Amino acid sequence: MSEPYQNSCHQAGDSYPPGYQTDGPPQDEDAASDATEGRDEEDQMYEGEYQGIPHPDEVKAAQRAARAKTAAAAGARSELEELSEQYEDIMEDCGHGRFQWTLFMVLGLALMGDGVECFVVAFVLPSAEKDLCLSHAQKGTLGLVVFLSMMAGAFLWGGLADKAGRRRCLTAALAVNCVFAFLSSFAQGYGFFLFFRLLSGIGIGGSVPIVYSYFSEFLQMDKRGEHLSWLCMFWMVGGIYASLTAWAIIPRSGWGFSMGTELHFHSWRVFVLVAALPAITSLVGLTFMPESPRFLLENAKHDEAWMILKQVHDTNWRAKGQPEKVFTVTHIKAPKTAEDEFIEIQAATGTRVQRWAVRWLALCRLVLRNVASLLSAEFRLATLFMAIVWFCMAFSYYGLSVWFPDMIKHLQRQEYQAKVKLFHGEQVHHFTFNFSLENQIHREGQFVHDKFINIELKSVTFEDSLFEDCHFENIRSADTLFRNCTIRSSVFYNTDLRQERFVGCRMENSSLERGRRGCQLEALEQSDVLIYLVSFLGSLAVLPGNIISALFMEKVGRVKIIGGSMLASAGCCFLLFLSFSQAAIIALQCLFCGVSVAAWNGIEVVTVELYPTSKRATAFGVLNALCKLAAVLGSAIFAGFVGVTTVVPILLSFAALVCGGLVALRLPDTREKILL
C-alpha cells in the first residue's frame, strides 16, 4: 500500500473533509454495530482456507504491496502517479457491485444508441426515398452525412468531456440526439430531414468516447478489461434492436397516418422514433448517476469526489449484505492545475455575457491544446500506432459492411434480369392493359388504339416500337424506358413517366399531361426486407466473439487479442473469393463479424488505458473520429466495385487488416497498468 493512502486511512482527525467526520468515526472494540454483534472475527473461518485458496483481502494486500515496492524502486513520483495509485486502492475497497452494474446498464443504452444510429438511415432509405422523392445522389449524401456528423460529434464531445465533465457532456450529447431524432421523424422535405439527421449524428457521436472513459474510471484494474468488453456488447445489441424493430415496423403501412396531402407520417417515421428510445432511456438514467470522481479529482474538486466514492462504496457493500463496512478514506490527493486557475480568474471579471464568452473561449483553447498534446513526445508513438489500428480496422469493417448487402442486391438483380421475358414483333390492337407488366423487353412491336390504365410498369423496356392512338393513365413505374420508339397521337395522363424516360423517341401529336405527383416505384422491393435480415444476422454473429473476448481479455491480453483477431479477419477475407451465392455471402459476413469483434473490444480497452484522465476522452474522440472517416472512405471505395470486381475489395480489406494487426502487436501491454 502506498504511503499517502495509509496516511489517509488512519489520520481521520487531521484531514477529514468538513462535515463528514461522523460518517466514519474511529471504532474501538465496544463500538461494534448490531450487524456484527456476536461475531468473533478470529473464530470465523474463511471457506477457502482448507483448499489453500488465499483470502481476497490477502490477495489485495499483496497487490498493493507489490505496487508500493515497484513505486519505491522507481524513486520519486509525480502527484499524478500518487493520485492514480491511491485511487486504484480506493476502487478496490469500494469493490465491484450494484453501483457499477447500474452504471453499466445506463451507459450501455447510450452505446446502444450509437449502434442504432449507424443503421437508421440504411433501414429507412428504401421507404424514405419514395416518401421524400430522393435521387441516388441525395441518398448517397444522406448516408455520408450520418458518418461525417458522428465524426464531428466524437471529436467535439470527446474533447469537451475532459474539460467539462463526463456526465455533463454525455447528457448534453444524448439530449441533442434525442431532440433532433424526434424532429427528423416529422421532417416532410429532404432538406430538413438531412439537417436534423446531421445534428442528431453530432449528438450521438459523442457517446462512444465518453461512455468508455466514464465507465473505466469506476473500475478497478483487474475488472477493467473484462467489463469494458461486456460493455461493447451493447453496440451489437443496438444492431439487433434496429434490425428487429425496422423489420417489425417499416414494411407495415398501418403504423403510420396521413393528414391531408401535405403531412405524411409513414411507418419508417415511426421507426425513427422507436430507434431513439435507447438514447432517451439512457438520458433519463444519467440523471441519477454521479460525475466521474476521477475527473473531479483531476480538476481539484476533492469534496465532491469523496462523496461520490463514498456513495459507490456504501451502495456496493450494502447490496452485498455488509452495511457495517465503513468508508475509511479521509483525504485524497487532488492536484490543482493552472488551467483551472486561468478559467477562474477570467470568469471573475466583466459582465455576464463577457464572462460566458471568456469561459467558452478559454474552454475551446484548452480542448485544442489537449488535442495537440496527443502528438507530444510522450504520446506521439502511441497515438500514431492507435491511429493506424483504428483506421485499418474501420476501413475494412465498414467497407465490407457496405459491400456485403450491395453484393447481395447485385446478385439479386442479376438473377432477376436473367428471367426477363422478351417479346419481338408483337402486334396489339384495341386492347386494354389492366394488369401490371414486369421484367419485360418489347422490341419492334406495334400498339394501336391500346389503353394502359391503373397499372405498374417494373423493369419494362420498349425498343423500336410504334404507339398509335394509345392512352396511358394512372401509371406508376420503375426502371421503365422507351427507346427509339415512335409515339403518335397518344396521351400520357397522370403518370410518372418523365421526359427522360423517352430516349431517342419521336413524339408526333402526343402529350405528357398532368404528371403524377409522388415518387417512382422501387424496382426490387423484396431487397428491403433482406437488408434487415442481413444486418440482424451480422449483429447476432458478433455475440460469440464478444463473449469469448470478454472472458479472455484479462487472461490473454489486449494486444494479442487485437493482433490475433485482425489477422484472423484478414484470413476470412480470402474466403470471400468463394462467395458466388447470396447464402455464401451472408455466411461469410457472419463469420467476419464474429471474428473481428474481438479486435474492436481490444482496441477500445487499450485506447482507454493508454492515456491519462486529462486526455482520455479527447484521445478516444479523436481516434473515433478517425474511425468514422475511415468508414466513409471504405464505404465509398467498396461500393464502387460492386458488380465490377471482387478482387479489389478483398485485397484492400486483407492489406488493411494485416497492416493493422502487425502494428497492434507493437502496442504496449496495458493489462496491469493503473489508470493515470
C-alpha positions in Angstrom: 0.0 0.0 0.0 1.3 3.4 -0.9 2.2 5.7 1.9 -0.3 8.5 1.1 -3.1 6.0 1.1 -2.0 4.6 4.5 -1.9 8.1 6.0 -5.3 8.9 4.6 -6.9 5.8 6.1 -5.7 6.5 9.7 -5.4 10.2 10.2 -9.1 10.9 10.5 -8.8 13.8 12.8 -6.5 15.9 10.8 -7.7 15.9 7.2 -11.3 14.7 7.2 -13.5 16.9 4.9 -15.6 19.3 7.0 -19.0 17.8 8.0 -18.0 14.2 7.1 -16.4 13.1 10.4 -19.5 11.4 11.8 -19.7 9.2 8.8 -16.6 7.2 9.6 -15.6 7.6 13.3 -12.9 5.5 14.8 -14.3 2.3 16.2 -13.0 0.5 19.2 -13.8 -3.0 20.4 -17.0 -1.9 22.2 -18.4 0.1 19.3 -19.4 -2.8 17.0 -22.6 -2.4 15.2 -25.6 -4.6 15.7 -24.9 -6.2 12.4 -21.6 -7.6 13.7 -22.6 -8.2 17.3 -22.0 -11.8 18.5 -19.4 -12.4 15.8 -15.8 -13.2 16.6 -13.7 -12.5 13.6 -10.9 -14.7 14.9 -13.3 -17.6 15.2 -14.7 -17.1 11.7 -13.0 -19.5 9.1 -12.6 -18.3 5.5 -14.3 -21.0 3.5 -11.4 -21.4 1.1 -8.8 -21.8 3.7 -8.9 -25.6 3.7 -8.3 -25.6 -0.1 -5.3 -23.3 0.3 -7.1 -20.5 -1.6 -5.8 -17.1 -0.4 -8.4 -14.7 1.1 -9.4 -11.9 -1.3 -8.1 -9.4 1.2 -4.8 -11.1 1.3 -4.6 -11.0 -2.5 -5.5 -7.3 -2.5 -2.9 -6.6 0.2 -0.2 -8.5 -1.8 -1.1 -6.5 -4.9 -0.8 -3.2 -3.1 2.5 -4.2 -1.5 3.8 -5.1 -5.0 2.7 -1.8 -6.4 4.3 0.0 -3.4 7.5 -1.9 -3.9 7.6 -1.1 -7.6 6.9 2.6 -6.9 9.6 2.7 -4.2 12.1 1.2 -6.7 11.1 3.8 -9.3 12.1 6.6 -7.0 10.4 10.0 -6.9 6.8 10.0 -8.2 4.7 12.8 -9.5 1.4 13.9 -7.9 -0.5 12.3 -10.7 1.1 8.9 -10.1 0.4 9.2 -6.4 -3.2 10.1 -7.1 -3.5 7.2 -9.5 -2.2 4.6 -7.0 -4.4 5.9 -4.2 -7.4 6.0 -6.5 -6.8 2.4 -7.5 -6.6 1.4 -3.8 -9.9 3.2 -3.2 -11.7 1.5 -6.1 -10.5 -1.9 -4.7 -12.0 -1.0 -1.3 -15.3 0.1 -3.0 -15.5 -3.2 -4.8 -17.4 -4.1 -7.9 -21.1 -4.4 -7.3 -24.5 -2.8 -7.7 -23.3 0.6 -8.5 -21.1 -0.5 -11.4 -23.8 -2.7 -12.8 -26.4 0.1 -12.7 -24.0 2.4 -14.4 -23.2 -0.4 -16.9 -26.8 -0.5 -18.0 -27.2 3.2 -18.3 -24.0 3.7 -20.3 -24.8 0.5 -22.3 -28.0 2.1 -23.5 -26.1 5.2 -24.7 -23.7 2.9 -26.6 -26.7 1.0 -28.0 -28.0 4.4 -29.3 -24.7 4.8 -31.2 -25.1 1.3 -32.7 -28.7 2.1 -33.7 -27.7 5.3 -35.4 -25.3 3.5 -37.8 -28.3 1.5 -39.1 -31.2 4.0 -39.1 -30.5 5.7 -42.4 -29.8 2.4 -44.2 -33.1 1.0 -43.0 -35.3 4.0 -43.7 -33.8 4.8 -47.1 -35.8 2.3 -49.2 -39.1 3.7 -47.8 -37.9 7.3 -47.3 -36.7 7.7 -50.9 -40.3 7.0 -52.0 -41.8 9.4 -49.5 -39.2 12.2 -50.0 -38.5 11.5 -53.6 -34.8 11.1 -53.2 -32.4 10.8 -56.1 -29.4 8.5 -56.0 -27.1 11.5 -55.2 -29.3 12.5 -52.3 -29.4 9.0 -50.9 -25.6 8.9 -51.0 -25.3 12.3 -49.4 -27.6 11.3 -46.6 -25.6 8.2 -45.8 -22.4 10.2 -46.0 -23.7 13.0 -43.7 -24.5 10.5 -40.9 -20.9 9.3 -40.6 -19.4 12.8 -41.0 -21.7 14.2 -38.3 -20.8 11.3 -35.9 -17.1 12.0 -36.7 -17.6 15.7 -35.7 -19.6 14.7 -32.6 -16.8 12.3 -31.5 -14.2 15.0 -31.8 -16.3 17.7 -30.2 -17.8 15.9 -27.2 -14.7 13.8 -26.5 -12.6 17.0 -26.2 -15.2 18.7 -24.0 -15.6 15.7 -21.7 -12.0 16.1 -20.5 -12.7 19.7 -19.5 -16.4 20.0 -18.7 -17.1 16.5 -17.2 -18.1 13.1 -18.5 -21.6 13.0 -17.2 -22.4 16.6 -18.2 -21.2 16.2 -21.8 -22.8 12.8 -22.2 -26.1 14.1 -21.0 -25.9 17.1 -23.4 -24.9 14.8 -26.3 -27.7 12.4 -25.8 -30.2 15.3 -25.4 -29.1 16.7 -28.8 -29.5 13.3 -30.4 -33.0 12.8 -28.9 -34.3 16.2 -29.8 -33.2 16.2 -33.4 -34.0 12.5 -34.0 -37.6 13.3 -32.9 -37.7 16.3 -35.3 -36.3 14.3 -38.2 -39.2 11.9 -38.0 -41.6 14.7 -38.8 -39.5 16.4 -41.5 -41.5 16.4 -44.7 -38.7 17.5 -47.0 -35.3 16.2 -47.8 -33.5 19.4 -46.7 -35.0 19.4 -43.2 -34.6 15.6 -42.8 -30.9 15.9 -43.8 -30.3 18.8 -41.4 -32.0 17.1 -38.4 -30.1 13.8 -39.0 -26.9 15.8 -39.2 -27.5 17.3 -35.8 -28.7 14.0 -34.4 -25.5 12.4 -35.5 -23.4 15.1 -33.9 -25.1 14.3 -30.6 -24.9 10.5 -30.6 -21.3 10.7 -32.0 -20.1 11.8 -28.6 -21.5 8.7 -26.8 -18.7 6.2 -27.6 -15.6 8.2 -26.4 -17.4 9.4 -23.3 -19.0 6.1 -22.3 -15.8 4.1 -22.3 -13.9 6.9 -20.5 -16.6 7.4 -17.9 -17.1 3.7 -17.1 -13.4 2.8 -16.9 -13.0 5.4 -14.1 -15.3 3.3 -11.9 -13.5 0.1 -12.4 -10.6 -1.4 -10.6 -7.6 -2.7 -12.6 -8.4 -6.4 -12.6 -12.0 -5.8 -13.7 -11.4 -3.2 -16.3 -10.7 -5.2 -19.5 -13.5 -7.7 -18.9 -16.2 -5.3 -18.1 -15.3 -2.8 -20.8 -15.6 -5.7 -23.2 -19.0 -6.6 -21.8 -20.0 -3.0 -22.4 -19.0 -3.4 -26.1 -21.8 -5.9 -26.4 -24.4 -3.1 -26.3 -23.3 -1.9 -29.7 -24.2 -5.3 -31.1 -27.5 -5.2 -29.2 -28.1 -1.9 -30.9 -27.7 -3.5 -34.3 -30.1 -6.3 -33.4 -32.6 -3.9 -31.9 -32.5 -1.7 -35.1 -32.9 -4.7 -37.4 -35.8 -6.2 -35.5 -37.8 -3.0 -35.0 -37.2 -2.0 -38.6 -38.4 -5.4 -39.7 -41.5 -5.2 -37.5 -42.4 -1.6 -38.3 -41.3 -0.3 -41.7 -43.0 -2.9 -44.0 -46.3 -2.3 -42.3 -48.0 0.8 -43.6 -50.6 0.5 -40.8 -48.1 2.0 -38.4 -48.4 5.5 -40.0 -51.0 8.0 -40.8 -51.7 11.0 -43.1 -53.2 14.4 -42.5 -54.3 15.9 -45.8 -51.9 15.9 -48.7 -49.0 17.7 -47.0 -48.4 15.8 -43.8 -47.5 12.1 -44.1 -46.3 10.1 -41.1 -45.5 6.7 -42.6 -44.2 3.6 -40.8 -40.5 4.5 -41.4 -41.0 7.7 -39.4 -42.4 5.6 -36.5 -39.2 3.5 -36.7 -37.1 6.7 -36.4 -38.8 7.5 -33.2 -38.5 3.9 -31.8 -34.8 3.9 -32.7 -34.2 6.9 -30.4 -35.7 5.0 -27.3 -32.3 3.6 -26.1 -30.8 7.1 -26.1 -33.8 8.5 -24.3 -33.7 5.8 -21.7 -30.0 6.4 -21.1 -30.6 10.1 -20.8 -33.2 9.5 -18.1 -30.9 7.1 -16.3 -28.0 9.6 -16.3 -29.9 12.0 -14.2 -29.4 9.5 -11.3 -25.7 8.9 -11.9 -22.9 10.9 -10.5 -19.9 12.5 -12.2 -16.7 10.6 -12.5 -14.8 11.1 -9.2 -11.5 10.6 -11.1 -12.4 13.6 -13.3 -13.3 15.6 -10.3 -10.1 14.8 -8.5 -8.2 15.8 -11.7 -9.9 19.1 -11.5 -9.3 19.7 -7.8 -12.8 19.0 -6.6 -11.9 16.9 -3.6 -15.1 17.0 -1.6 -17.4 16.1 -4.5 -15.2 13.2 -5.5 -15.1 12.0 -1.9 -18.9 12.0 -1.6 -19.3 10.0 -4.8 -16.7 7.4 -3.8 -18.4 7.0 -0.5 -21.7 6.5 -2.4 -20.1 3.8 -4.6 -18.6 2.1 -1.5 -21.8 2.1 0.5 -24.0 1.1 -2.4 -21.9 -1.9 -3.2 -21.4 -3.2 0.3 -25.0 -2.7 1.3 -26.1 -4.7 -1.7 -23.6 -7.5 -0.6 -25.2 -7.6 2.8 -22.4 -5.9 4.6 -23.7 -2.4 5.6 -21.3 -2.3 8.5 -18.3 -1.7 6.3 -17.2 1.9 6.7 -15.6 4.1 4.0 -12.3 4.8 5.8 -10.7 7.2 3.3 -10.5 10.8 4.7 -8.3 12.6 2.2 -7.5 12.1 -1.4 -4.6 13.9 -3.2 -6.1 16.3 -5.7 -3.6 18.4 -7.6 -4.8 21.7 -8.8 -4.0 22.7 -12.4 -3.0 26.0 -13.9 -5.8 25.6 -16.5 -8.5 25.8 -13.8 -6.9 28.9 -12.3 -7.0 30.6 -15.7 -10.7 30.0 -16.1 -11.5 31.1 -12.6 -9.5 34.4 -12.9 -11.0 35.3 -16.2 -14.6 34.3 -15.2 -14.5 36.7 -12.2 -14.4 39.8 -14.4 -16.7 41.7 -16.8 -20.5 41.3 -17.4 -22.3 38.0 -17.5 -22.1 37.8 -21.3 -18.4 38.7 -21.2 -17.8 36.0 -18.6 -19.7 33.5 -20.7 -17.7 34.4 -23.8 -14.4 34.3 -22.0 -15.2 31.0 -20.3 -16.1 29.3 -23.6 -13.1 30.8 -25.4 -10.8 29.5 -22.7 -12.6 26.1 -22.8 -12.1 25.9 -26.6 -8.4 26.8 -26.2 -7.9 24.1 -23.6 -9.6 21.5 -25.7 -7.5 22.3 -28.8 -4.4 22.3 -26.6 -5.4 18.9 -25.3 -5.8 17.6 -28.8 -2.4 19.0 -29.8 -0.8 17.3 -26.7 -1.6 13.9 -28.2 1.2 14.5 -30.6 3.7 15.5 -27.9 6.8 13.4 -27.4 5.2 11.5 -24.6 2.2 10.3 -26.6 3.2 10.6 -30.2 4.2 7.0 -30.8 1.1 5.6 -29.0 -1.2 7.9 -30.9 0.4 7.0 -34.2 0.1 3.3 -33.6 -3.5 3.6 -32.3 -4.5 5.8 -35.3 -3.2 3.1 -37.7 -5.0 0.3 -35.9 -8.3 2.3 -35.7 -8.2 3.3 -39.3 -7.3 -0.1 -40.8 -9.9 -1.8 -38.7 -12.7 0.7 -39.6 -11.7 0.9 -43.2 -12.1 -2.9 -43.8 -15.0 -3.5 -41.4 -17.3 -0.7 -42.6 -16.2 -1.1 -46.2 -17.2 -4.8 -46.1 -20.4 -3.9 -44.2 -21.5 -2.0 -47.2 -20.1 -4.4 -49.7 -21.9 -7.5 -48.3 -25.5 -6.2 -48.8 -24.7 -4.4 -52.0 -23.3 -7.7 -53.4 -26.4 -9.5 -52.4 -28.5 -6.9 -54.2 -26.3 -7.2 -57.2 -26.8 -11.0 -57.3 -30.5 -10.5 -56.9 -30.5 -8.1 -59.8 -28.6 -10.5 -62.0 -31.0 -13.3 -61.1 -33.9 -11.0 -61.8 -32.6 -9.9 -65.2 -31.8 -13.5 -66.2 -35.6 -14.1 -66.0 -36.5 -11.3 -68.4 -39.3 -12.0 -70.9 -38.6 -11.0 -74.5 -41.4 -10.1 -76.9 -40.5 -9.5 -80.5 -42.6 -8.1 -83.3 -45.9 -8.3 -81.4 -49.0 -6.5 -82.7 -51.6 -5.5 -80.2 -54.7 -3.6 -81.3 -57.7 -2.3 -79.3 -56.5 -3.9 -76.1 -56.7 -2.6 -72.5 -53.8 -3.4 -70.3 -55.3 -3.6 -66.8 -52.6 -5.8 -65.4 -49.0 -4.8 -64.4 -46.0 -5.6 -66.6 -42.7 -6.6 -65.0 -39.2 -7.6 -66.2 -40.1 -7.5 -69.9 -38.5 -6.3 -73.1 -40.7 -5.4 -76.1 -38.9 -5.0 -79.5 -40.3 -3.8 -82.8 -43.9 -4.1 -81.6 -47.0 -2.2 -82.7 -49.5 -0.9 -80.2 -52.6 0.6 -81.9 -55.7 2.0 -80.1 -54.5 0.4 -76.8 -55.1 1.6 -73.3 -52.7 1.3 -70.3 -54.9 2.1 -67.3 -54.1 1.9 -63.5 -51.1 -0.4 -63.8 -47.5 -0.6 -62.7 -44.5 -1.0 -65.1 -41.5 -2.5 -63.4 -38.2 -3.0 -65.4 -40.0 -2.8 -68.7 -38.3 -1.6 -71.9 -39.9 -0.8 -75.2 -37.4 -0.7 -78.1 -38.1 0.4 -81.8 -41.8 0.1 -81.2 -44.8 2.0 -82.5 -47.6 3.5 -80.3 -50.5 5.0 -82.2 -53.7 6.4 -80.6 -52.7 4.9 -77.2 -53.9 6.2 -73.8 -51.7 5.9 -70.7 -53.4 6.8 -67.4 -52.5 6.4 -63.7 -49.2 4.7 -64.4 -46.5 4.0 -61.8 -43.2 2.8 -63.0 -39.7 1.7 -62.0 -36.8 1.2 -64.4 -39.1 1.7 -67.4 -37.8 3.0 -70.7 -39.0 3.9 -74.2 -36.0 3.7 -76.6 -36.1 4.7 -80.3 -39.9 4.5 -80.3 -42.5 6.3 -82.5 -45.4 7.7 -80.5 -48.3 9.2 -82.5 -51.5 10.8 -81.2 -51.1 9.3 -77.8 -51.8 10.8 -74.3 -49.9 10.2 -71.1 -52.2 11.4 -68.2 -51.3 11.3 -64.5 -48.2 9.1 -65.0 -44.7 9.3 -63.5 -43.1 8.8 -67.0 -41.0 11.9 -67.3 -39.4 13.2 -70.5 -36.0 11.5 -69.7 -37.8 8.1 -70.0 -38.2 8.6 -73.7 -34.7 8.1 -75.2 -34.4 8.8 -78.9 -38.2 8.7 -79.3 -40.2 10.6 -81.9 -43.3 12.2 -80.5 -46.0 13.1 -83.1 -49.0 14.9 -81.8 -48.6 13.3 -78.4 -48.5 14.9 -74.9 -47.5 14.3 -71.3 -50.3 15.8 -69.3 -50.5 16.3 -65.5 -47.5 14.3 -64.4 -48.2 12.1 -61.4 -47.2 13.5 -58.0 -45.0 11.5 -55.7 -42.1 9.2 -56.4 -41.4 6.3 -58.7 -41.5 2.7 -57.5 -38.5 0.8 -56.3 -37.6 -1.9 -58.7 -36.7 -4.6 -56.2 -38.8 -4.1 -53.1 -38.1 -7.6 -51.8 -34.5 -6.5 -51.2 -35.7 -4.1 -48.5 -36.5 -6.9 -46.1 -33.2 -8.6 -46.9 -31.4 -5.5 -45.6 -33.0 -6.1 -42.1 -32.2 -9.8 -42.2 -28.6 -9.4 -43.2 -28.0 -6.7 -40.6 -29.7 -8.9 -37.9 -27.6 -12.0 -38.7 -24.4 -9.9 -38.8 -25.1 -8.3 -35.4 -26.2 -11.7 -33.9 -22.9 -13.3 -35.2 -21.0 -10.9 -33.0 -22.3 -12.4 -29.8 -20.0 -15.5 -29.6 -16.9 -13.4 -30.4 -17.9 -10.8 -27.8 -18.3 -13.3 -25.1 -15.0 -15.0 -25.8 -13.1 -11.8 -26.0 -14.6 -10.5 -22.7 -13.7 -13.8 -20.9 -10.1 -13.8 -22.2 -9.3 -10.1 -22.2 -7.5 -10.3 -18.9 -6.0 -13.8 -19.4 -4.7 -13.4 -22.9 -4.0 -9.7 -23.0 -5.4 -6.8 -25.1 -2.5 -6.7 -27.6 -2.7 -10.4 -28.5 -6.4 -10.3 -28.9 -6.3 -7.3 -31.2 -3.5 -8.6 -33.4 -4.8 -12.1 -33.5 -8.4 -11.0 -34.3 -7.3 -8.7 -37.1 -5.0 -11.3 -38.7 -7.8 -13.9 -38.4 -10.2 -11.5 -40.0 -7.7 -11.0 -42.8 -7.7 -14.7 -43.3 -11.5 -14.6 -43.6 -11.2 -12.2 -46.5 -9.8 -14.8 -48.8 -12.9 -17.0 -48.3 -14.8 -14.2 -50.0 -13.4 -15.4 -53.3 -15.9 -18.3 -52.8 -18.9 -16.0 -52.4 -20.9 -16.8 -55.6 -24.3 -17.0 -54.0 -26.4 -15.0 -51.6 -26.2 -17.7 -48.9 -22.4 -17.8 -49.1 -22.1 -14.0 -48.7 -24.4 -14.0 -45.7 -22.5 -16.8 -44.1 -19.1 -15.1 -44.7 -20.4 -11.8 -43.3 -21.4 -13.6 -40.1 -18.0 -15.2 -39.9 -16.2 -12.0 -40.5 -18.3 -10.0 -37.9 -17.9 -12.7 -35.3 -14.1 -12.8 -35.7 -13.5 -9.1 -35.9 -15.5 -8.0 -32.9 -12.7 -9.2 -30.6 -10.4 -6.7 -32.2 -12.9 -3.9 -31.7 -13.2 -4.8 -28.0 -9.4 -4.8 -27.5 -8.9 -1.6 -29.4 -11.4 0.3 -27.2 -10.0 -1.1 -24.0 -6.4 -0.2 -24.9 -7.5 3.3 -26.0 -8.9 3.9 -22.6 -5.8 2.6 -20.8 -3.1 4.2 -22.8 -4.0 7.8 -22.0 -4.2 9.7 -18.6 -7.5 11.0 -17.3 -7.0 14.5 -18.6 -6.6 13.3 -22.2 -8.6 10.0 -22.2 -11.9 11.2 -23.7 -10.1 13.6 -26.0 -7.8 10.8 -27.4 -10.8 8.4 -27.7 -12.8 11.1 -29.5 -10.0 11.9 -32.0 -9.4 8.2 -32.8 -13.2 7.5 -33.0 -13.5 10.5 -35.4 -10.7 8.9 -37.5 -12.6 5.7 -37.4 -15.7 7.4 -38.9 -13.5 9.0 -41.6 -12.2 5.5 -42.5 -15.7 4.2 -42.6 -16.7 6.9 -45.1 -13.7 6.1 -47.3 -14.2 2.4 -47.1 -17.9 2.6 -47.9 -17.3 4.8 -50.9 -14.5 2.8 -52.3 -16.0 -0.7 -51.8 -19.4 0.4 -53.1 -17.7 1.5 -56.4 -16.5 -2.1 -57.1 -19.9 -3.8 -56.6 -20.7 -5.6 -59.9 -17.3 -4.7 -61.3 -14.8 -7.0 -59.5 -14.5 -8.7 -56.1 -10.7 -8.8 -56.2 -10.1 -5.2 -55.2 -12.3 -5.1 -52.1 -11.0 -8.4 -50.9 -7.3 -7.4 -51.3 -7.9 -3.9 -49.8 -9.5 -5.5 -46.8 -6.8 -8.1 -46.4 -4.0 -5.5 -46.7 -5.6 -3.1 -44.2 -6.3 -5.9 -41.6 -2.7 -7.3 -41.9 -1.2 -3.9 -41.6 -3.4 -3.0 -38.5 -2.8 -6.4 -36.9 1.0 -6.2 -37.2 1.0 -2.6 -35.8 -1.2 -3.7 -33.0 1.3 -6.3 -31.8 3.7 -3.4 -31.2 1.4 -1.7 -28.8 2.3 -1.7 -25.1 0.5 -4.2 -22.8 -1.8 -2.2 -20.6 -3.3 -5.2 -18.7 -1.8 -4.4 -15.3 -1.5 -0.7 -15.8 -3.1 1.7 -13.3 -5.2 4.4 -14.9 -3.3 7.7 -14.7 
